[in-house]
Amino acid sequence: MRGSGRDLRADSSAGRARGWTTLEDLRTLSLKAWSSGSLLRELLDPSGAYPRRRSLKRPTAAALLRDYAAARAWAAGLFAAAGPFTLETTEVGRNTIGANHLPAAVVFASIQDEIAFAGKAKDASRFVELAEGLAGLDPAFRTWALRRPLKLLDLGISALTAARVALWLRDNTEPGVYVRQLSLSGVHTKFIEGNRTVIDELLGTLSAETAAGDAPEAAAEQVADTEQVAGVAAEAGSLLGQPVPRTPAARFAARHGFLHPPELVRFRSLDVAVPLLGGARDVTVTAEAFSTLSLPVTRVLITENLVNFLALPECPGTLAIYGGGYGFSSLRDASWLRDCEVLYWGDLDTHGFQILDQLRAVHPHVVSVLMDEATLLAHRDVWGSEPAPSTAALGRLTADEAALYKKLQNNAYGTAVRLEQELIHWDWALTRLVG
């Protein structure tokens, strides 16, 4: 059963409407295998799965009798596309409409054929080249390439640079310098900071391969999630005997024996009667020093925007802290904050609520301010759009906060609505901040 070129136009619509496997269906299956990394793994480590046969849902004898033209167009489309695959056929309709040989299965003779069918031959060639480059640096990296084939493709030549850094870290366990002081040919000073996770994965592969000897599968199982490993290691303190590192960058530095700048806290006294350092009222100290403070304040206001932080008016017994986004671990050990009324003023968007939730993980008694529906609706004229709204489940919001967070997630006010805190009318803000 073969058709003309005119028949091919009906292939997809005819087949899909009747539940027959179309060429698009086959390509979707191959692309799914590509997206899972299985085609690339097969290319690097053949399992014997090829030739690979994929069965087709095809017209029955009754369907041929009822709609012969559609069945013919469906079959013609598959016959015309043969090349990357071969077709197995079966006889259908001998006793009703007459014998017709219909496609019953496609067979990919090799992994290269299925990759070509998926339109990924160029990417596959690049993957093999990169994997060979990694293995040339150290055979153990082949394990990582098998575990993370799509990541290898995404990184490209940067994966080889990350592998060189991993090898250096393996051979230099206590560098005792800052990460940006590392002098490794071809490695930009910011490269390590931007590729910490991959470097840790590659280094973990080296360590696991060494421990497992000739058992690469067992070695791969030993390479755990990088940040989970980091979180456990951090509890014992850094390798340099410094306080427990809290940020990913600090944990990376501690894990590999690098120095790391201390976390800083910037704050202002809004009370002229409470100087902080001599006559200074705007001070930045280390998080460790901040945790030891004993100030005669009863109220603390944390704000994310620097201009708002600087513009806050005088207020008796009040301290302002510049938040500056995610990262409230710097306030974790400031136990004296528990004796203060703590207010948080962030952007009125999904990430603002996520930061609030994070802050409450450190200090549960924090109260939000200017993060309510009334404030949002009163400032429609300055609404913006949040580039990538959060979908996280937040368990530390009040009922009203959670309801507003859900409305923002569900676009109840419009698509990805956000109100940046610096756009709130100052008169409106002052009324609620200082009464």
C-alpha positions in Angstrom: 0.0 0.0 0.0 1.9 3.0 -1.3 0.5 6.5 -2.0 1.3 9.6 -4.0 2.8 12.8 -2.7 -0.7 14.2 -2.5 -1.6 11.5 0.0 1.2 12.5 2.3 -0.5 15.7 3.3 -3.1 13.8 5.1 -0.7 11.6 7.0 -0.5 13.3 10.4 -4.1 14.4 10.6 -5.6 11.1 9.4 -3.4 9.0 11.6 -3.6 11.0 14.7 -7.4 11.3 14.5 -7.7 7.5 14.3 -5.1 6.6 16.9 -2.5 5.3 14.4 1.1 5.9 15.1 2.3 8.8 13.0 5.8 10.0 12.0 5.4 12.8 14.5 4.6 10.3 17.2 7.7 8.3 16.4 9.9 11.4 16.5 8.3 12.5 19.8 9.4 9.1 21.3 12.9 9.5 20.0 13.1 13.1 21.3 11.9 11.9 24.7 14.7 9.4 24.8 17.1 12.2 23.8 15.8 14.5 26.6 16.2 11.8 29.2 19.9 11.3 28.1 19.4 7.7 27.2 20.4 8.1 23.6 23.6 9.8 24.5 24.4 7.2 27.2 23.8 4.5 24.6 26.1 6.2 22.2 28.9 6.3 24.8 28.2 2.9 26.5 26.2 0.6 24.1 23.8 -1.7 25.9 22.9 -4.0 23.0 19.5 -2.3 22.6 20.1 -1.9 18.8 18.7 -2.8 16.4 15.7 -1.2 18.2 12.1 -2.0 17.1 9.2 0.2 17.8 5.7 -1.3 17.1 3.1 0.8 15.4 -0.6 1.2 16.0 -2.1 0.7 12.6 -5.4 0.4 10.7 -7.4 -2.7 11.2 -9.2 -4.6 8.4 -12.4 -2.8 9.4 -10.7 0.6 9.2 -9.4 -0.2 5.8 -12.8 -1.1 4.6 -14.3 2.0 6.2 -11.7 4.6 5.3 -9.2 3.3 2.8 -8.0 6.7 1.6 -7.0 7.8 5.1 -5.2 4.5 5.8 -3.4 4.8 2.5 -2.2 8.3 3.3 -1.0 7.2 6.7 1.0 4.3 5.2 2.4 6.5 2.4 3.8 8.9 4.9 5.7 6.3 6.8 7.0 4.6 3.6 8.2 7.9 2.3 10.1 8.7 5.6 12.0 5.4 5.7 15.8 5.8 5.6 16.8 6.5 9.2 14.7 3.4 9.9 13.4 0.4 8.0 9.7 -0.7 8.1 8.4 -4.1 8.9 5.0 -4.8 7.3 2.1 -7.1 7.9 -0.8 -8.2 5.7 -4.2 -6.8 6.6 -7.7 -7.2 5.0 -7.2 -10.2 2.8 -10.7 -11.5 3.6 -12.5 -8.1 3.4 -10.9 -5.5 1.1 -8.1 -7.5 -0.3 -4.5 -8.1 1.0 -2.7 -4.9 1.9 0.7 -4.7 3.4 0.7 -2.1 6.2 3.6 -0.8 8.3 3.7 -2.8 11.6 7.0 -1.5 13.1 9.9 0.7 12.5 13.4 -0.6 13.2 16.4 1.6 13.9 19.5 -0.4 12.9 21.8 1.7 15.1 21.8 4.3 17.8 23.2 6.7 15.2 20.2 6.2 13.0 17.7 7.1 15.8 19.7 10.1 16.8 19.7 11.2 13.1 15.9 10.7 13.0 15.6 12.9 16.1 17.6 15.6 14.3 20.4 15.5 16.9 23.3 14.1 15.0 25.4 17.3 15.3 24.8 17.5 19.1 25.6 13.8 19.4 28.9 14.3 17.6 29.8 17.2 19.9 28.9 15.1 23.0 31.2 12.3 21.9 34.0 14.8 21.3 33.5 16.4 24.8 33.2 13.0 26.5 36.5 11.9 24.9 38.1 15.2 26.0 37.0 14.5 29.6 38.2 11.0 29.6 41.6 12.2 28.2 41.9 14.3 31.4 41.0 11.4 33.6 39.2 8.1 32.7 37.0 8.6 35.8 35.2 11.5 34.2 33.5 9.1 31.8 31.3 8.2 34.7 30.2 11.8 35.1 29.6 12.1 31.3 27.3 9.0 31.5 25.4 10.5 34.5 25.1 14.0 33.1 25.2 13.8 29.3 22.8 16.7 28.7 24.7 18.9 31.2 27.9 18.1 29.4 26.4 19.3 26.1 25.1 22.4 27.8 28.5 23.3 29.3 30.4 22.5 26.2 34.1 23.3 26.5 33.5 24.8 30.0 33.1 21.2 31.2 36.7 20.5 30.4 37.8 23.6 32.3 35.7 22.5 35.3 37.3 19.1 35.1 40.8 20.7 35.2 39.7 22.6 38.3 38.4 19.4 39.9 41.8 17.7 39.2 43.6 20.6 40.8 41.4 20.5 43.9 42.0 16.8 44.2 45.8 17.4 44.2 45.7 20.6 46.3 43.5 19.9 49.3 44.3 22.9 51.4 45.1 25.9 49.1 44.6 28.4 51.9 43.8 31.3 49.5 40.7 33.0 48.2 39.0 31.3 45.3 39.8 34.3 43.0 43.4 34.0 43.9 43.7 30.6 42.2 46.2 30.7 39.4 45.3 28.0 37.0 46.0 28.5 33.3 42.9 29.3 31.3 40.6 29.6 34.3 39.0 33.0 34.7 38.8 34.3 38.3 35.0 34.1 38.3 34.8 30.7 36.6 34.9 28.6 39.7 32.2 30.7 41.5 29.9 30.2 38.5 30.5 26.5 38.2 30.7 25.3 41.8 28.1 22.5 41.5 29.6 20.9 38.4 33.1 21.1 39.8 31.9 19.4 43.0 30.2 16.7 40.9 33.3 16.1 38.9 35.5 16.0 42.0 33.0 13.7 43.7 33.3 11.4 40.6 37.1 11.3 41.0 36.8 10.4 44.7 34.1 7.8 44.2 36.0 6.2 41.3 39.1 6.0 43.5 37.1 4.4 46.3 35.3 1.9 44.1 38.2 0.8 42.0 36.9 -0.9 38.9 33.2 -0.6 39.8 32.0 2.6 38.0 28.3 1.9 38.7 29.0 1.7 42.5 31.2 4.8 42.2 28.4 6.7 40.5 26.0 5.9 43.4 28.4 7.4 45.8 28.3 10.8 44.1 25.4 12.4 46.1 23.7 15.7 45.6 26.3 18.4 46.0 24.5 20.8 48.3 23.2 17.9 50.5 26.8 16.8 51.0 27.8 20.4 51.6 25.1 20.9 54.2 26.3 17.8 56.2 29.9 18.8 56.0 29.3 22.3 57.0 27.9 21.3 60.4 31.4 20.3 61.5 32.8 23.7 60.7 35.1 24.8 58.0 38.4 23.2 57.2 40.1 26.4 58.3 38.5 26.5 61.7 36.2 29.4 60.9 32.5 29.6 61.9 30.1 27.3 60.2 29.6 28.4 56.6 26.1 29.2 55.6 26.0 30.3 51.9 26.8 27.9 49.0 29.9 30.0 48.2 31.1 29.8 51.8 30.4 26.1 52.0 32.4 25.5 48.8 35.3 27.5 50.1 35.2 25.6 53.4 34.9 22.2 51.8 38.0 22.7 49.6 40.2 24.7 52.0 39.8 28.1 50.5 39.5 31.3 52.4 36.1 33.1 52.2 35.1 36.6 53.1 32.8 36.8 56.2 29.1 37.5 55.8 28.3 41.2 56.4 25.2 43.0 57.9 24.5 46.6 57.2 22.2 48.5 59.6 21.2 52.0 60.6 20.0 53.5 63.9 16.8 55.4 63.3 17.1 56.8 66.8 19.4 59.8 67.3 19.8 58.7 70.9 21.3 55.3 69.9 24.7 55.9 68.2 26.3 52.7 66.9 30.0 53.5 66.7 31.1 56.9 67.9 28.7 59.2 66.1 28.1 56.8 63.2 24.5 55.7 62.6 25.1 53.6 59.4 27.4 50.7 60.1 28.4 47.4 58.4 29.9 44.6 60.5 30.4 40.9 60.1 27.5 38.6 60.9 29.5 37.2 63.8 29.9 40.7 65.3 26.3 41.5 64.7 25.2 38.5 66.7 27.0 39.8 69.7 25.5 43.3 69.7 23.5 44.6 72.7 21.6 47.7 71.5 18.8 49.6 73.3 16.3 49.1 70.6 12.8 47.5 70.7 12.0 47.5 67.0 13.9 46.3 63.9 12.8 47.0 60.3 14.3 44.9 57.5 14.0 46.3 54.0 15.3 45.0 50.7 15.7 48.2 48.8 18.8 50.3 49.5 17.2 53.7 48.8 14.3 52.8 51.1 16.8 51.7 53.8 18.6 55.0 53.5 15.5 57.1 53.4 13.8 55.7 56.5 13.0 58.6 58.9 14.0 58.8 62.5 12.0 56.6 64.8 12.6 56.1 68.5 14.1 52.7 69.6 14.3 51.5 66.0 17.0 49.8 64.0 16.9 49.4 60.2 18.6 46.5 58.4 19.4 46.3 54.7 18.3 42.8 53.6 19.5 42.8 50.0 17.7 39.7 48.9 17.9 36.0 49.8 20.5 35.1 52.5 19.2 35.8 56.0 21.5 33.2 57.4 23.7 36.2 58.4 21.0 37.0 61.0 20.6 33.5 62.3 22.8 33.8 65.3 21.6 37.3 66.3 19.5 35.9 69.2 18.9 39.4 70.6 16.5 40.0 67.7 14.1 37.6 69.4 13.5 40.2 72.0 12.6 42.9 69.4 9.6 43.5 67.3 10.9 42.6 63.8 9.2 44.0 60.7 10.0 42.9 57.1 9.3 45.1 54.1 9.9 43.4 50.8 8.7 43.5 47.2 5.1 42.6 46.8 5.5 39.6 44.5 6.0 35.9 44.8 9.7 36.1 45.5 9.1 38.8 48.2 6.9 36.3 50.0 9.5 33.6 49.5 12.2 35.8 51.1 9.7 36.5 54.0 9.2 32.7 54.4 13.0 32.2 54.5 13.4 35.0 57.1 10.8 33.3 59.3 12.9 30.1 59.2 15.5 32.1 61.1 13.2 34.3 63.2 9.6 33.0 63.3 8.1 36.1 65.0 8.8 38.4 62.0 5.8 40.5 60.9 5.4 41.7 57.3 4.6 45.3 56.5 3.4 46.9 53.2 3.0 43.4 51.8 -0.8 43.3 51.8 -3.6 43.4 49.2 -4.6 46.9 50.1 -1.1 48.2 49.3 -1.0 46.2 46.1 -4.4 47.5 44.8 -3.6 51.1 45.8 -0.6 51.1 43.4 -2.0 49.7 40.2 -0.4 52.6 38.3 3.1 51.3 39.1 2.6 47.5 38.8 5.3 45.7 37.0 5.8 42.1 35.8 7.8 39.5 37.6 10.2 37.7 35.2 9.9 34.2 36.8 7.3 33.9 39.5 8.0 31.4 42.3 6.0 28.2 42.4 7.5 27.1 45.8 5.2 25.9 48.5 5.6 28.2 51.5 4.7 27.0 55.0 5.5 30.0 57.1 3.1 32.6 55.8 0.0 33.9 57.7 -3.4 33.1 56.2 -3.7 36.5 54.6 -0.1 36.4 53.2 -0.7 32.9 51.9 -3.9 33.9 50.2 -2.2 36.9 48.5 0.8 34.7 47.5 -1.6 32.2 45.8 -3.5 35.0 44.0 -0.2 36.3 42.6 0.8 32.8 41.6 -2.5 32.2 39.9 -2.4 35.6 38.1 -5.6 36.8 39.8 -4.6 40.4 39.3 -3.0 40.0 35.9 0.0 38.1 34.5 2.9 37.9 36.9 2.0 41.1 38.7 4.5 42.6 41.0 4.8 45.8 43.0 8.4 46.7 43.8 8.8 48.3 47.2 10.6 51.4 46.0 7.5 52.3 43.9 5.1 52.5 46.8 4.1 56.1 47.5 6.2 57.4 50.3 3.3 58.9 52.2 1.5 55.6 52.1 4.6 53.8 53.3 5.4 56.2 56.2 1.9 55.9 57.6 2.3 52.2 58.0 6.0 52.1 59.0 6.2 54.8 61.7 2.5 55.3 62.4 
